[in-house]
């Protein structure tokens, strides 16, 4: 089943976030992940969402998504990610069919 890694974020340091993104991209790709879209300026149409930015990645499976996030290569980037942005990351698995 296809899985999606959704990051909602507020940028704190654009240079640090850019550095993190450049390092994270090949790690994500090595697990079959691909960036579907990224936007720094979303608008909540209903409800409260403290984050304006979003990035959505697609993975071939739930295991691939979770293994990527748990990998040493990705976890080594977490402190840089946290320095560059306040971020909430959520994983979603699309139901079959």
TIRO-2110 file (N, C-alpha, C; in Angstrom, 1 decimal):
// TIRO-2110
0.8, -1.2, 0.0, N, 1, A
0.0, 0.0, 0.0, CA, 1, A
0.9, 1.3, 0.0, C, 1, A
0.5, 2.2, -0.8, N, 2, A
1.2, 3.5, -0.8, CA, 2, A
1.1, 4.2, 0.5, C, 2, A
2.1, 4.9, 0.9, N, 3, A
2.2, 5.6, 2.1, CA, 3, A
2.6, 7.1, 1.8, C, 3, A
2.1, 8.0, 2.7, N, 4, A
2.5, 9.4, 2.5, CA, 4, A
3.0, 10.0, 3.8, C, 4, A
4.1, 10.7, 3.6, N, 5, A
4.8, 11.4, 4.7, CA, 5, A
4.5, 12.9, 4.5, C, 5, A
3.7, 13.4, 5.5, N, 6, A
3.3, 14.8, 5.3, CA, 6, A
4.0, 15.7, 6.4, C, 6, A
4.7, 16.7, 6.0, N, 7, A
5.4, 17.6, 6.9, CA, 7, A
4.7, 18.9, 6.9, C, 7, A
4.2, 19.4, 8.0, N, 8, A
3.6, 20.8, 8.1, CA, 8, A
4.7, 21.5, 8.9, C, 8, A
5.0, 22.7, 8.4, N, 9, A
6.1, 23.4, 9.1, CA, 9, A
6.0, 24.9, 9.0, C, 9, A
6.7, 25.5, 10.0, N, 10, A
6.9, 27.0, 10.0, CA, 10, A
8.4, 27.2, 10.0, C, 10, A
8.9, 27.9, 9.1, N, 11, A
10.3, 28.2, 8.9, CA, 11, A
10.9, 29.1, 10.0, C, 11, A
12.0, 28.6, 10.6, N, 12, A
12.7, 29.5, 11.6, CA, 12, A
13.9, 30.0, 11.0, C, 12, A
14.7, 29.2, 10.3, N, 13, A
15.9, 29.7, 9.6, CA, 13, A
16.0, 29.1, 8.2, C, 13, A
15.7, 29.9, 7.2, N, 14, A
15.6, 29.4, 5.8, CA, 14, A
16.9, 28.7, 5.4, C, 14, A
18.0, 29.2, 5.7, N, 15, A
19.3, 28.6, 5.3, CA, 15, A
19.5, 27.2, 5.9, C, 15, A
19.2, 27.1, 7.2, N, 16, A
19.3, 25.8, 7.8, CA, 16, A
18.3, 24.8, 7.3, C, 16, A
17.1, 25.2, 7.0, N, 17, A
16.0, 24.4, 6.5, CA, 17, A
16.4, 23.9, 5.1, C, 17, A
17.0, 24.8, 4.3, N, 18, A
17.4, 24.4, 3.0, CA, 18, A
18.5, 23.4, 3.0, C, 18, A
19.5, 23.6, 3.9, N, 19, A
20.6, 22.6, 4.1, CA, 19, A
20.0, 21.2, 4.5, C, 19, A
19.1, 21.2, 5.4, N, 20, A
18.4, 20.0, 5.9, CA, 20, A
17.7, 19.3, 4.7, C, 20, A
17.0, 20.1, 3.9, N, 21, A
16.2, 19.5, 2.8, CA, 21, A
17.1, 18.9, 1.7, C, 21, A
18.2, 19.5, 1.5, N, 22, A
19.2, 19.0, 0.5, CA, 22, A
19.8, 17.7, 1.0, C, 22, A
20.0, 17.6, 2.3, N, 23, A
20.6, 16.3, 2.8, CA, 23, A
19.5, 15.2, 2.9, C, 23, A
18.3, 15.6, 3.3, N, 24, A
17.2, 14.6, 3.5, CA, 24, A
16.7, 14.1, 2.1, C, 24, A
16.8, 14.8, 1.1, N, 25, A
16.2, 14.4, -0.2, CA, 25, A
16.8, 13.0, -0.7, C, 25, A
18.1, 12.8, -0.7, N, 26, A
18.7, 11.5, -1.1, CA, 26, A
18.3, 10.4, -0.2, C, 26, A
18.2, 10.7, 1.1, N, 27, A
17.8, 9.7, 2.1, CA, 27, A
16.4, 9.2, 1.8, C, 27, A
15.5, 10.1, 1.6, N, 28, A
14.1, 9.8, 1.3, CA, 28, A
14.0, 9.0, 0.0, C, 28, A
14.8, 9.5, -1.0, N, 29, A
14.8, 8.8, -2.3, CA, 29, A
15.3, 7.4, -2.2, C, 29, A
16.3, 7.1, -1.3, N, 30, A
16.8, 5.8, -1.2, CA, 30, A
15.8, 4.8, -0.6, C, 30, A
14.7, 5.3, -0.1, N, 31, A
13.7, 4.4, 0.4, CA, 31, A
12.5, 4.4, -0.5, C, 31, A
12.7, 4.9, -1.7, N, 32, A
11.6, 5.0, -2.7, CA, 32, A
10.7, 6.2, -2.5, C, 32, A
11.0, 7.1, -1.7, N, 33, A
10.2, 8.3, -1.4, CA, 33, A
10.4, 9.3, -2.5, C, 33, A
9.3, 10.0, -2.9, N, 34, A
9.4, 11.1, -3.9, CA, 34, A
8.5, 12.2, -3.4, C, 34, A
9.1, 13.4, -3.6, N, 35, A
8.3, 14.7, -3.2, CA, 35, A
7.2, 14.9, -4.2, C, 35, A
6.0, 15.0, -3.7, N, 36, A
4.8, 15.2, -4.6, CA, 36, A
4.6, 16.7, -4.7, C, 36, A
4.7, 17.5, -3.6, N, 37, A
4.7, 18.9, -3.7, CA, 37, A
5.1, 19.5, -2.4, C, 37, A
5.5, 20.8, -2.5, N, 38, A
6.0, 21.5, -1.3, CA, 38, A
5.5, 23.0, -1.5, C, 38, A
5.0, 23.6, -0.5, N, 39, A
4.5, 25.0, -0.5, CA, 39, A
4.8, 25.6, 0.8, C, 39, A
5.4, 26.8, 0.8, N, 40, A
5.6, 27.4, 2.1, CA, 40, A
4.5, 28.3, 2.6, C, 40, A
3.4, 28.4, 1.8, N, 41, A
2.4, 29.4, 2.2, CA, 41, A
0.9, 28.9, 2.0, C, 41, A
0.6, 27.9, 2.8, N, 42, A
-0.8, 27.4, 2.8, CA, 42, A
-1.7, 28.3, 3.6, C, 42, A
-3.0, 28.1, 3.5, N, 43, A
-4.0, 28.9, 4.3, CA, 43, A
-5.0, 27.9, 4.8, C, 43, A
-5.2, 28.0, 6.2, N, 44, A
-6.2, 27.2, 6.8, CA, 44, A
-7.6, 27.7, 6.4, C, 44, A
-8.4, 26.9, 5.8, N, 45, A
-9.7, 27.3, 5.3, CA, 45, A
-10.8, 27.0, 6.4, C, 45, A
-10.4, 26.1, 7.3, N, 46, A
-11.3, 25.8, 8.4, CA, 46, A
-10.5, 25.2, 9.6, C, 46, A
-10.7, 25.6, 10.8, N, 47, A
-9.9, 25.2, 11.9, CA, 47, A
-8.6, 25.9, 12.1, C, 47, A
-7.9, 25.5, 13.1, N, 48, A
-6.6, 26.2, 13.4, CA, 48, A
-5.4, 25.4, 13.1, C, 48, A
-4.5, 25.9, 12.3, N, 49, A
-3.3, 25.2, 12.0, CA, 49, A
-2.2, 26.2, 12.1, C, 49, A
-1.2, 26.0, 13.0, N, 50, A
-0.2, 26.9, 13.3, CA, 50, A
0.9, 27.0, 12.1, C, 50, A
0.9, 26.0, 11.3, N, 51, A
1.9, 25.9, 10.2, CA, 51, A
1.3, 26.3, 8.9, C, 51, A
2.1, 27.1, 8.1, N, 52, A
1.7, 27.5, 6.8, CA, 52, A
2.3, 26.7, 5.7, C, 52, A
3.5, 26.1, 6.0, N, 53, A
4.1, 25.3, 5.0, CA, 53, A
3.8, 23.8, 5.0, C, 53, A
3.9, 23.1, 3.9, N, 54, A
3.6, 21.7, 3.8, CA, 54, A
4.5, 21.1, 2.7, C, 54, A
4.9, 19.9, 3.0, N, 55, A
5.6, 19.0, 2.0, CA, 55, A
5.0, 17.7, 2.1, C, 55, A
4.7, 17.1, 0.9, N, 56, A
4.1, 15.7, 0.9, CA, 56, A
5.0, 14.8, 0.0, C, 56, A
5.3, 13.7, 0.6, N, 57, A
6.1, 12.7, 0.0, CA, 57, A
5.3, 11.4, -0.1, C, 57, A
5.5, 10.7, -1.2, N, 58, A
4.9, 9.4, -1.4, CA, 58, A
5.9, 8.3, -1.4, C, 58, A
5.6, 7.2, -0.6, N, 59, A
6.5, 6.1, -0.5, CA, 59, A
5.8, 4.8, -1.0, C, 59, A
6.5, 3.8, -1.5, N, 60, A
5.8, 2.6, -2.0, CA, 60, A
5.1, 1.8, -1.0, C, 60, A
5.4, 2.0, 0.3, N, 61, A
4.8, 1.2, 1.3, CA, 61, A
4.9, 1.9, 2.7, C, 61, A
4.1, 1.5, 3.6, N, 62, A
4.2, 2.0, 5.0, CA, 62, A
5.5, 1.6, 5.6, C, 62, A
6.0, 0.4, 5.3, N, 63, A
7.3, 0.0, 5.9, CA, 63, A
8.4, 0.9, 5.3, C, 63, A
8.4, 1.2, 4.0, N, 64, A
9.4, 2.0, 3.5, CA, 64, A
9.4, 3.4, 4.1, C, 64, A
8.2, 4.0, 4.3, N, 65, A
8.1, 5.3, 5.0, CA, 65, A
8.7, 5.3, 6.4, C, 65, A
8.2, 4.3, 7.2, N, 66, A
8.7, 4.2, 8.6, CA, 66, A
10.2, 3.8, 8.7, C, 66, A
10.7, 3.0, 7.8, N, 67, A
12.1, 2.7, 7.8, CA, 67, A
12.9, 3.9, 7.5, C, 67, A
12.5, 4.7, 6.5, N, 68, A
13.2, 5.9, 6.2, CA, 68, A
13.3, 6.8, 7.4, C, 68, A
12.1, 7.1, 8.0, N, 69, A
12.1, 8.0, 9.1, CA, 69, A
12.9, 7.5, 10.3, C, 69, A
13.0, 6.2, 10.5, N, 70, A
13.7, 5.6, 11.6, CA, 70, A
15.2, 5.4, 11.3, C, 70, A
15.6, 5.5, 10.1, N, 71, A
17.0, 5.2, 9.7, CA, 71, A
18.0, 6.1, 10.3, C, 71, A
19.2, 5.6, 10.5, N, 72, A
20.2, 6.4, 11.1, CA, 72, A
20.5, 7.7, 10.2, C, 72, A
20.5, 7.5, 8.9, N, 73, A
20.7, 8.6, 8.0, CA, 73, A
19.8, 9.7, 8.2, C, 73, A
18.5, 9.4, 8.3, N, 74, A
17.5, 10.4, 8.5, CA, 74, A
17.5, 11.0, 9.9, C, 74, A
17.7, 10.1, 10.9, N, 75, A
17.7, 10.6, 12.3, CA, 75, A
18.9, 11.5, 12.6, C, 75, A
20.0, 11.3, 11.8, N, 76, A
21.1, 12.2, 12.0, CA, 76, A
20.8, 13.7, 11.6, C, 76, A
19.7, 13.9, 10.8, N, 77, A
19.4, 15.2, 10.3, CA, 77, A
18.3, 15.9, 11.2, C, 77, A
17.8, 15.2, 12.1, N, 78, A
16.6, 15.7, 12.9, CA, 78, A
17.0, 17.0, 13.7, C, 78, A
18.2, 17.1, 14.3, N, 79, A
18.5, 18.3, 15.0, CA, 79, A
18.6, 19.5, 14.0, C, 79, A
19.1, 19.3, 12.8, N, 80, A
19.2, 20.4, 11.9, CA, 80, A
17.8, 20.8, 11.4, C, 80, A
16.9, 19.8, 11.2, N, 81, A
15.5, 20.1, 10.9, CA, 81, A
14.9, 20.9, 11.9, C, 81, A
15.1, 20.5, 13.2, N, 82, A
14.4, 21.3, 14.3, CA, 82, A
15.0, 22.7, 14.4, C, 82, A
16.2, 22.9, 14.1, N, 83, A
16.8, 24.2, 14.1, CA, 83, A
16.2, 25.1, 13.0, C, 83, A
15.9, 24.5, 11.8, N, 84, A
15.5, 25.2, 10.7, CA, 84, A
14.0, 25.5, 10.7, C, 84, A
13.2, 24.6, 11.4, N, 85, A
11.7, 24.8, 11.3, CA, 85, A
11.1, 24.1, 12.5, C, 85, A
9.9, 24.7, 12.9, N, 86, A
9.0, 23.9, 13.7, CA, 86, A
8.2, 23.1, 12.8, C, 86, A
8.1, 21.7, 13.1, N, 87, A
7.5, 20.8, 12.1, CA, 87, A
6.7, 19.7, 12.8, C, 87, A
5.6, 19.4, 12.2, N, 88, A
4.8, 18.2, 12.6, CA, 88, A
4.9, 17.3, 11.4, C, 88, A
5.3, 16.0, 11.6, N, 89, A
5.4, 15.0, 10.5, CA, 89, A
4.4, 14.0, 10.8, C, 89, A
3.5, 13.7, 9.9, N, 90, A
2.5, 12.6, 10.0, CA, 90, A
2.6, 11.6, 8.9, C, 90, A
2.5, 10.4, 9.2, N, 91, A
2.5, 9.3, 8.2, CA, 91, A
1.1, 8.8, 7.9, C, 91, A
0.7, 8.6, 6.7, N, 92, A
-0.6, 8.1, 6.3, CA, 92, A
-0.4, 6.9, 5.3, C, 92, A
-1.2, 5.9, 5.5, N, 93, A
-1.2, 4.8, 4.6, CA, 93, A
-2.5, 4.8, 3.8, C, 93, A
-2.4, 4.8, 2.5, N, 94, A
-3.6, 4.8, 1.7, CA, 94, A
-4.2, 3.4, 1.6, C, 94, A
-5.5, 3.3, 1.9, N, 95, A
-6.1, 2.0, 1.8, CA, 95, A
-6.1, 1.4, 0.4, C, 95, A
-6.0, 0.1, 0.3, N, 96, A
-6.0, -0.6, -1.0, CA, 96, A
-7.3, -0.4, -1.7, C, 96, A
-7.2, -0.3, -3.0, N, 97, A
-8.4, -0.2, -3.8, CA, 97, A
-8.7, 1.1, -4.2, C, 97, A
END
